[in-house]
Amino acid sequence: MDYTSLGSSRFDASQTLDESENIQESNTHQTNRELMMTKTTIEVTIIGAGHMGSAIALGLKRSSLDISITTIDPDVARRDEMTKMGVNTVEDLPKFLKSDCIILAIAPQSFKARSKKISKLEKIDGAIISVMAGISTPELAAQLNTVQVCRAIPNLPCAINQGLTALTFAPEATE
């Protein structure tokens, strides 16, 4: 899908982060969010480069933040389209994944098979955000073996930073 003709806009991510997170911090523990705010580049991995995954990738790329985006999708045509938009792509989930945030933008019916690979990752430091319909936060946490999960309901205008996203976090989430 070609989003390049949709225009561009500025997105202030600090509003979304500050208004949507309820983080309990201690003085001795530096949270992933604090690390993200001090790093020069935020690393985001998007699993799935369909309509929503590519819209999110393009919106992040167009934002004012310094973000390194990688999409993972087995479809060659989707990877080619993302590469044309200037987004890094890979075919399959690597065993070691260094990412501040993982966004699941896959079809809900493929979640169980994909979640087995994701839960076997050696280390996931940041939050896992799902844009899949019909997969509850408790199910996400159970399948992925982490409580650092969030459900998001974005819309396609996020490609031009004009979208709106509703968020809900697992009660135990701290990132």
One Martini backbone bead per residue (centre of mass of N, CA, C, O) as a GRO file, in nm:
protein
  175
    1MET     BB    1   0.096   0.036   0.023
    2ASP     BB    2   0.057   0.379  -0.061
    3TYR     BB    3   0.147   0.665   0.160
    4THR     BB    4   0.300   0.910   0.021
    5SER     BB    5   0.026   1.087  -0.062
    6LEU     BB    6  -0.091   1.169   0.241
    7GLY     BB    7   0.129   1.308   0.382
    8SER     BB    8   0.218   1.521   0.666
    9SER     BB    9   0.301   1.509   1.021
   10ARG     BB   10   0.306   1.587   1.355
   11PHE     BB   11   0.418   1.390   1.638
   12ASP     BB   12   0.351   1.369   1.994
   13ALA     BB   13   0.462   1.116   2.195
   14SER     BB   14   0.456   1.232   2.488
   15GLN     BB   15   0.154   1.236   2.525
   16THR     BB   16   0.099   0.934   2.508
   17LEU     BB   17   0.292   0.839   2.728
   18ASP     BB   18   0.196   1.021   2.970
   19GLU     BB   19  -0.121   0.950   2.947
   20SER     BB   20  -0.096   0.609   2.933
   21GLU     BB   21   0.098   0.579   3.172
   22ASN     BB   22   0.145   0.359   3.471
   23ILE     BB   23   0.430   0.409   3.650
   24GLN     BB   24   0.626   0.226   3.877
   25GLU     BB   25   0.888   0.379   4.053
   26SER     BB   26   1.216   0.356   4.147
   27ASN     BB   27   1.524   0.489   4.238
   28THR     BB   28   1.698   0.212   4.145
   29HIS     BB   29   1.509   0.186   3.882
   30GLN     BB   30   1.543   0.172   3.539
   31THR     BB   31   1.338   0.215   3.299
   32ASN     BB   32   1.266   0.169   2.974
   33ARG     BB   33   1.151   0.452   2.930
   34GLU     BB   34   1.400   0.608   3.026
   35LEU     BB   35   1.593   0.487   2.822
   36MET     BB   36   1.437   0.586   2.571
   37MET     BB   37   1.465   0.898   2.645
   38THR     BB   38   1.803   0.883   2.634
   39LYS     BB   39   1.818   0.774   2.375
   40THR     BB   40   1.880   0.824   2.035
   41THR     BB   41   1.747   0.534   1.969
   42ILE     BB   42   1.457   0.371   1.878
   43GLU     BB   43   1.358   0.029   1.886
   44VAL     BB   44   1.141  -0.113   1.635
   45THR     BB   45   0.920  -0.395   1.607
   46ILE     BB   46   0.731  -0.528   1.330
   47ILE     BB   47   0.483  -0.775   1.316
   48GLY     BB   48   0.382  -0.706   1.028
   49ALA     BB   49   0.311  -0.568   0.675
   50GLY     BB   50   0.046  -0.467   0.645
   51HIS     BB   51  -0.164  -0.221   0.670
   52MET     BB   52  -0.105  -0.156   0.974
   53GLY     BB   53   0.201  -0.201   0.991
   54SER     BB   54   0.271   0.010   0.766
   55ALA     BB   55   0.131   0.254   0.897
   56ILE     BB   56   0.300   0.256   1.153
   57ALA     BB   57   0.578   0.276   1.024
   58LEU     BB   58   0.527   0.543   0.874
   59GLY     BB   59   0.448   0.714   1.119
   60LEU     BB   60   0.715   0.679   1.269
   61LYS     BB   61   0.899   0.785   1.042
   62ARG     BB   62   0.744   1.075   1.036
   63SER     BB   63   0.829   1.141   1.290
   64SER     BB   64   1.039   1.319   1.528
   65LEU     BB   65   1.170   1.062   1.591
   66ASP     BB   66   1.439   0.843   1.666
   67ILE     BB   67   1.382   0.563   1.459
   68SER     BB   68   1.414   0.212   1.449
   69ILE     BB   69   1.282   0.011   1.186
   70THR     BB   70   1.140  -0.325   1.189
   71THR     BB   71   1.016  -0.567   0.970
   72ILE     BB   72   0.810  -0.869   0.983
   73ASP     BB   73   0.779  -1.073   0.679
   74PRO     BB   74   0.712  -1.335   0.449
   75ASP     BB   75   0.631  -1.127   0.234
   76VAL     BB   76   0.789  -0.998  -0.033
   77ALA     BB   77   0.608  -0.758  -0.119
   78ARG     BB   78   0.598  -0.623   0.159
   79ARG     BB   79   0.901  -0.586   0.195
   80ASP     BB   80   0.944  -0.413  -0.056
   81GLU     BB   81   0.757  -0.180   0.029
   82MET     BB   82   0.912  -0.109   0.289
   83THR     BB   83   1.185  -0.050   0.154
   84LYS     BB   84   1.076   0.189  -0.019
   85MET     BB   85   1.008   0.347   0.267
   86GLY     BB   86   1.276   0.290   0.459
   87VAL     BB   87   1.241  -0.003   0.581
   88ASN     BB   88   1.332  -0.252   0.758
   89THR     BB   89   1.373  -0.608   0.668
   90VAL     BB   90   1.237  -0.936   0.748
   91GLU     BB   91   1.122  -1.265   0.731
   92ASP     BB   92   1.215  -1.354   1.029
   93LEU     BB   93   1.242  -1.435   1.345
   94PRO     BB   94   1.481  -1.393   1.552
   95LYS     BB   95   1.637  -1.511   1.827
   96PHE     BB   96   1.768  -1.226   1.843
   97LEU     BB   97   1.612  -0.930   1.992
   98LYS     BB   98   1.663  -0.581   1.955
   99SER     BB   99   1.407  -0.413   2.144
  100ASP     BB  100   1.191  -0.172   2.283
  101CYS     BB  101   0.960  -0.264   2.071
  102ILE     BB  102   0.672  -0.467   2.005
  103ILE     BB  103   0.464  -0.510   1.715
  104LEU     BB  104   0.151  -0.665   1.664
  105ALA     BB  105   0.052  -0.705   1.301
  106ILE     BB  106  -0.141  -0.960   1.296
  107ALA     BB  107  -0.329  -1.213   1.253
  108PRO     BB  108  -0.513  -1.368   1.490
  109GLN     BB  109  -0.494  -1.665   1.361
  110SER     BB  110  -0.156  -1.648   1.386
  111PHE     BB  111  -0.072  -1.615   1.687
  112LYS     BB  112  -0.005  -1.893   1.810
  113ALA     BB  113   0.234  -1.957   1.624
  114ARG     BB  114   0.397  -1.690   1.679
  115SER     BB  115   0.412  -1.698   1.997
  116LYS     BB  116   0.618  -1.927   2.020
  117LYS     BB  117   0.855  -1.761   1.904
  118ILE     BB  118   0.844  -1.513   2.090
  119SER     BB  119   0.872  -1.671   2.371
  120LYS     BB  120   1.181  -1.772   2.271
  121LEU     BB  121   1.311  -1.533   2.325
  122GLU     BB  122   1.575  -1.434   2.508
  123LYS     BB  123   1.501  -1.105   2.496
  124ILE     BB  124   1.258  -0.878   2.645
  125ASP     BB  125   1.250  -0.544   2.743
  126GLY     BB  126   0.990  -0.450   2.632
  127ALA     BB  127   0.708  -0.392   2.493
  128ILE     BB  128   0.401  -0.545   2.387
  129ILE     BB  129   0.215  -0.461   2.100
  130SER     BB  130  -0.127  -0.496   2.013
  131VAL     BB  131  -0.347  -0.494   1.700
  132MET     BB  132  -0.527  -0.726   1.768
  133ALA     BB  133  -0.821  -0.868   1.733
  134GLY     BB  134  -0.951  -1.072   2.003
  135ILE     BB  135  -0.696  -1.033   2.198
  136SER     BB  136  -0.630  -1.051   2.508
  137THR     BB  137  -0.428  -0.956   2.756
  138PRO     BB  138  -0.410  -1.230   2.908
  139GLU     BB  139  -0.342  -1.394   2.652
  140LEU     BB  140  -0.086  -1.250   2.578
  141ALA     BB  141   0.070  -1.304   2.841
  142ALA     BB  142   0.054  -1.615   2.829
  143GLN     BB  143   0.175  -1.665   2.535
  144LEU     BB  144   0.446  -1.464   2.597
  145ASN     BB  145   0.560  -1.463   2.895
  146THR     BB  146   0.432  -1.166   2.971
  147VAL     BB  147   0.327  -0.844   3.122
  148GLN     BB  148   0.440  -0.652   2.879
  149VAL     BB  149   0.137  -0.556   2.778
  150CYS     BB  150  -0.049  -0.419   2.489
  151ARG     BB  151  -0.340  -0.273   2.368
  152ALA     BB  152  -0.422  -0.162   2.034
  153ILE     BB  153  -0.637   0.091   1.853
  154PRO     BB  154  -0.588   0.174   1.551
  155ASN     BB  155  -0.560   0.377   1.258
  156LEU     BB  156  -0.466   0.452   0.934
  157PRO     BB  157  -0.389   0.764   0.989
  158CYS     BB  158  -0.108   0.697   1.122
  159ALA     BB  159   0.058   0.735   0.856
  160ILE     BB  160  -0.004   1.073   0.897
  161ASN     BB  161  -0.042   1.156   1.200
  162GLN     BB  162  -0.396   1.133   1.237
  163GLY     BB  163  -0.445   0.939   1.452
  164LEU     BB  164  -0.603   0.701   1.677
  165THR     BB  165  -0.525   0.552   2.005
  166ALA     BB  166  -0.610   0.282   2.192
  167LEU     BB  167  -0.525   0.185   2.535
  168THR     BB  168  -0.420  -0.128   2.704
  169PHE     BB  169  -0.301  -0.262   3.003
  170ALA     BB  170  -0.161  -0.460   3.193
  171PRO     BB  171  -0.173  -0.450   3.532
  172GLU     BB  172   0.150  -0.544   3.557
  173ALA     BB  173   0.261  -0.329   3.397
  174THR     BB  174   0.578  -0.112   3.362
  175GLU     BB  175   0.637  -0.017   3.037
   0.00000   0.00000   0.00000
